[in-house]
Every structure is written in C-alpha cells, then in structure tokens.
Amino acid sequence: MPVAASHRRRALPDRKPDAQMSDNANKQIVVQKYGGTSVADTDRIRCVAARAAAIHAEGHSLVVVVSAMAGETNRLIELGASVCPDPHDRELDVLVSTGEQVTSALLALALHARGIPAVSLQGHQIRIETDSSYGRARIKSIDCSRIRDAFGRGQVVVVPGFQGVDEGHNITTLGRGGSDTTAVAVAAALEADVCEILTDVDGVYTTDPRVCPDAVKLARVSYDEMLELAGVGAKVLQIRSVEMASRYGVPVHVRSSFSESEGTWVVPVEKDMEDVLVSGVAYDKNQAKVTLQGVPDRPGLAASIFGRIAEAEICVDMIVQNVSHEDGRTNRTFTCDAKDLGDVTRRVDAIVADLGLEGSISSDHVGKVSVAGLGMRNHAGVAAKMFEVLAGEGINIQLISTSEIKISVVVDLDDVDRAVQALHRTFVTTDDAAAPARAG
C-alpha cells in the first residue's frame, strides 16, 4: 500500500523515551536500522542479532533494516569502475545493492543460530517501489503484507536498506544514507511505535564532537530543527528520512549500537523547544561554488539556467544574484554538492556557450557552516551576532542563506572548523553549564 495512505499522524508512544521495552502487556512494532559500522564484520552482526533477540523475547514485532558492511559500498563502486570507468547508473545500482543483501542474509542466519525465527526480505519482495532516478531514487510506496505475515509467524524480519525497485522492476538505490529512509518508510507504512536509528554515535549533538570536544548530546530535537541540521551537513540522519518522519509522525530514536544508553529523540515541536535559541551548529565540507559571469538580467533566464541543471537531477542549494551592471548584465552564484561539480561544470559550459555569457568560475575549496534553532523564529539579532563572531575570527563570508530557523554561510574550506568552534562557543555552550543557550 502507498506509504501516504497507510499511516496517520499520531502522538508519541505511551512509554517514556527512556523506558525499557520490558512491559509484556505493551507489545509494540519496532523498526531498527543498523549502519555500516554496526554491522562491520560477523562479530558485530552477532551483536546486532543479540540485541534483536532481546526485543523479540519481550514479544515485540521487529523489523531490522541493515546497511552494507563498513566500506563495502565503496569497494563495490571501485570494483565497477575497474571494469568500466563511467558505469551505467542502472548497472551500478544493481551492483552496489548487493552489499545490503549480503548483510541482511548474514543477520538472518545469525538470528537462526540463536534459535530466533527470522526471514530476510529484499526490496523487491516487500515491494519498496521507487521512481527511476538511479543512485538517488525516492520511495513511492511499500507493500507490508509479507512483513505482517512474518509477524504472524513470530519472525523477526530483516530488510536490506538503501534499495528498492521501480515500476519496470529495475533495482534502484536511494543514495548515501538511504538505509535511514528505508527504515523510516517501513516504520511509517507499518504504523510502528518507534524507529530506532542505531549507529556509531550515541545521539544528535550540538555539533560534531570531533571539531568541538565540548559538544552536548541533545535529549530531544524537533523534526524542523533536525531537517535544517541534516540539510546543512549534520550526518547523523539522511535528510529525506527526517522529511518522511515529519510527514508521517514517526518517532525516531537515534542511539548507539555499541551501548544501551539513551540517545536523542526526533519528535514534533514541544513548547519548551522554542525557548532554545540555537540547538546546533552544523557544517558541510563537501560543497562547491559556481559563478556564472555576465548573465543578461531579463525574465526567464534563471528558469532556463537552473532547469538545465535540474535535468541532471542535481540539487542546487544557495543562489545569489548580484545587482545588475550598467550594461544590464550580472553575476549569478550558486552552490551544489562537490561530487556533482563535474556534471555541473559540463552543463554550465554549455549554458555559457548557448546564452553568450562571459564565462564561469567554480571552486570546491569552500564549506558551509550553519546555526539552527526554533528560538530564532522570535529572537532578533542572531544573524548580526553570527557575522560579528566570524569577523572577529577573521573569516570572510562568501555567501549567506537564511530560513525561519537557520542561517548558513559559505566560507573558505580552511576556515570551516574555526568557524564551527567560534559559533558553538558563542551560541550553544553557556558559561554555567554545557547546554544549548536559551532565547532572551
């Protein structure tokens, strides 16, 4: 059944976020997702089987979504490139999807070894139907009938993340981090009580602890804040998984697969969340900046330029247009993912030639730094303070973008870490305690 038709918005499950699922009178549907480091080898897969067995023993219905073993997707991509330097997107999806298939079968076997009934069901077997955008497909619907049948037989269901099939039965993949989206989509379709994202970190932090050792783990964060943080570089969750969780009201619990500690709950907005001015500082070092020079300032040209880039399924982020010169021409700058710069450059070169532009300049030596928080909606002066802090660090701002609860800037790649540290020190860590600063 389509995801959109199979799930209604609902409140959080009755149990408190920090409660254990030990009350046998409160059976739940639980979806768990384990990332690559959590299933890195057979020992780790056995550990995942032990965690799954404990939930099964409590009587809950369980789906486990797994990623490929750590490094496997990169190995498969390199393997494909070794026989074809420019592999066809369809065949590359067929190749890389096998990583998750291997993990799902191994986990099912590990559960069998523990005496736990389990079955692995591939993307085509539960009909995770997607569009045909190979390498970045979007889920359209999921048929959960086989999963529910397996629940009826008392089985743990293991599903490979990251993959689906299109209308023509071609295998597709959802892009990096796509297993998160698979897990949330399955949880939405099943109306699951919780979707747990288990990884090698123990929650969502106010920034990357590798850059700021004083970063603080958040107990709860709103869908809106998580969307902004994921969209500007926070790698804990794929942005499409957060979009889906928000749309269908799926409670998401981000936690470590290496411990039993409580993680971070991603949930609808709660009243006290709006008291926090800035919830986190995020960054993205995989950015590129492209400037089109001498663009005629007339209606329809922007649509023509960015329409041709969109045809390649390339996402453009910030767009800035300068004031027109006396000759009626201007410069137009935009950012994109660094991995797309080659495709963008080829299309931009053609655009420059076709439209008679003066030329283009591109660079991937840039990064994006952002602050996000619900409290920014009703609190003035955040942007001014942010710019003041960066100026004090001698960091030049190349581009600026804002939303209701986020401010992003593009800076030189070498300045990213220093910018994150300064902004975190200013907005997030208070003098009396390591906690997000409150508005006002």
PyMOL commands that set and color helices and strands:
alter all, ss='L'
color gray80, all
select helices_A, chain A and resi 3-6+36-39+42-57+72-83+89-96+98-113+145-152+178-190+223-231+239-248+271-275+301-310+338-355+374-378+382-392+413-427
alter helices_A, ss='H'
color red, helices_A
select strands_A, chain A and resi 29-34+61-66+118-120+129-130+139-141+156-160+163-165+171-173+194-199+220-222+252-256+264-267+280-296+316-321+329-337+359-372+399-403+406-412
alter strands_A, ss='S'
color yellow, strands_A
deselect
rebuild
show_as cartoon
